[in-house]
Amino acid sequence: MSAKFLAVVEDLFFLAKIQQTARQLGLAVEAVQPDAVQTRLADGNAAAILLDLNHRSGNAIRLIESLKSDPATRSVPVIAFLSHVQGDLAQAARSAGCARVMARSAFSRQLAAILQEMSKDVRGNGIIA
């Protein structure tokens, strides 16, 4: 089984780019809505959550807080991205427990490296064979 990433991303073109990059690395990215993340984490093999902080649900910060307050999900890293000019939102995500907050452009440039790094972390911890 390969590492799985959950993506809370509405932009279908950007989601397709994320999924294509993951496929090239032998990884899987599953698109999920914010209210379904904890349910999808129940199987215990998610390497990380890729989160668009500008998700139209407006629940991105609440989602991070919820994940980080639940012992069953707090160890799953959240990698979030947003517009580079949204400093207050970036700080709110960090305060909520987000592992990494990046400008969308940097996230896009570093996507392959991020996916590889996070999948190695999971495999190294024995969560994914």
Helices and strands as residue ranges (DSSP letters): E 4-8, H 12-24, E 28-31, G 34-36, H 37-40, G 41-43, E 46-52, H 60-69, E 78-82, H 87-96, E 100-103, H 104-124
